[in-house]
């Protein structure tokens, strides 16, 4: 399906086409769309949007706040899934070590395709910004070593220190990320395929 964003309000609305995407989740009337294309193309499309200036409508702030809170809840992940990951990772981001629970999210390794993908081995507890980079393919985790690899776009950025860092894994090995699931994720553009190795944790 096409992914668009409104850049001009009625009575003469205008829309910007961001590209093609696929609906990967349909839950309670809310859709999650995964956009196609390279990470660089997706970021460029998002950054290229220029929203027109409009007057502030203070009467809508409360509704906007409720919508924001709902969006945060959805973004964090399904409650039981997030709770399981919070326990497995002892309430800390597996990459940064951040312990601020308000910005910790349940990241799916294989995209959400139903309740069976809400398995703890198909998830990693990540800080919100790192979760976004992970979903964009700008951060990849090697299945054989659980080490972080950055896409070229992040080299020299404030995230550079994460390169080569190993995940802080759950104490219980049964809760560690599935190596099979990690192998299904795309390798950062220009860095080649993931090194294949023996699987140690099978996704259920």
N, C-alpha and C positions, 0 to 999 in steps of 0.2 A: 504494500500500500504506500501511497505518497505521504510524506511527513511535511506538514506546513505549519507556519506560525503567523498569526495575524500581526501586521505591523502598522495598520491604520484602522481606526475604529469607524463604525457606522456614522453617517449614512452612506459613505463611500469607502467601504472596507477594502483593504489591500492585504494580500497574503504573500509570504516569501516561502518558496519551495526549498526545503532543506535536503531533499533526496528521498530515497526509498527506505522503507522500514518493514519490520515484521512484528505482528502482535505476538508477544511471548507470554502474556498473562492476561486473563480476563477474569477478574474477581470482584464480585459485588458491584458490577456495573462500571468498574474502573479498568482501564486498559493500560498495559505497559508495552511500549513500543521500543524495539531494539533497531537502531538505525544501521543501514548497510553502508559500506564504503570504508576507506582507510581511516585510521584514527586522525590523521592530519586533515583529511577532507571533512570529517565530522566537526572537528574543532573549528576549522576555518568557516564552515557554514554557520555555526553558532555565533562566532565572534563577528561575523559580517552583518548581523542583524542590527539595524539602527531604528530604535523605537521613537516615534514622534512624541514631542512634549505635549502633555495634556494636563488640565487643571486637576488638582487633588479633590476627590470626592470623599470627604471625611465620613459621610454616612455609611460608606461601604467598608470601613476599616474593620469593624467587628466581624463581618462576613468573611473578609479576606483573612483575618486571623484564624477563624475556624477552618477555612480551607487550607491554610498553611499548616496548621496542627495536624489535619488529616493527612496531608501530603507527607509530612515528616514521619507519621506513624507507618504509612505504606512504605516509604523509602527505607525505614529501619528494618523492615522485613516482618513476616508474619510473627505474631507475638510468641508462640510456642517455639518457633525456629530460632528467633533471636534470644529467647531465654535460655535455650539449650546451648547456644554458642557463647553467651555471656558466662555461663557456668563452666563450659569446657576451657575457655581461654582466660578464666579467672578475672573477667571484667576488664581486660586490657586488649588494645589493638595488637594483632599478631605481628604487625610490621613496626609500628612506631612505639608501642608500649603505652600509648595514651590510655588513661584510666577515667576519663571524663565520660560517664555513661550516656549523657545527653547527645553526644556526637558519635557514638559507636553504633555501627550498622551491621546487619547480617547479610554478608555478601554471598551470593550463589556462585559456585564455580561453573557448573552447567546451568544455563538459564532456567528459571522457574517454568516447569511444565506440568504442574500439579503437585498435590501433597507429597507424592513419593520423592520429589526433588528437594523437599524440605528436610533432608537427612543431614545429620550433623557432619558427616564426612563430605557432604557437598557444599559445605559452607566454611567461611572464614570470618572472624570478627575483625572488622576494619574501621578505622576512623573515616568519617564521611568523605573527606577529600580524597583519601587513598582509595576508598571504594569506587569513587567516580573514575579515577585513573585506571583502576583494575578493570572496570566495565568497558572503558574506552580502548583497552588493549595497550595502554601506555605503561602499565606495570604488569609483568608476567612472573609467575612463580614456577621455577624448574621442578618437575615432579621427582627427579632423582635426589635432589639435594635440599628442596624446599627453600632455595635461595632466590632473592629478588633480582630480576633483570629489568632495566629501564629501557624504554624506547629512546631513540636518538633525540627526540624532542625534549626530553627531560634531562639530558646530560648538560651540566652547567647550570641547572636550575636549583632552586632550594630543596629539591628532592634528590639531588645527586648523591647525598650521603647514604641513601637507601640501597644503592647499587651493590649487589653481592651479599647484602644482609640476609641472614637466615631467619625464617619465621620462628617466632616463639610459639612452640607447639604445645598442645594440651598434654597434661601429665599422663592421662590415659591414652595409650596409643590407638585404642579403638575409636577415638574421637578425632584423630589426625585427618587432614584433608586427603581425599582419595587421589592417588597418583593417576589412576585411569581418567578421572574427571579432569585433572590438571592437563593431561595430554590432549584433551579435546579442545582446549582453548587455543586461539591463534597466537603465534609468536609475534613479537613486535616487528613492524615493517622494517625490512632490511637486515634483520639479524638472523635469518635462517630458521629452520625447523628446530623443535625441541629435540634434545638428545634422548633417544629411546633407551629405556632401561627396564629392569624387572619391576613388576608392580608389587607394592607391599601392602596397599590398602584398597580394597575393592569397594566401589560405590554400591549402595543397595537401592 
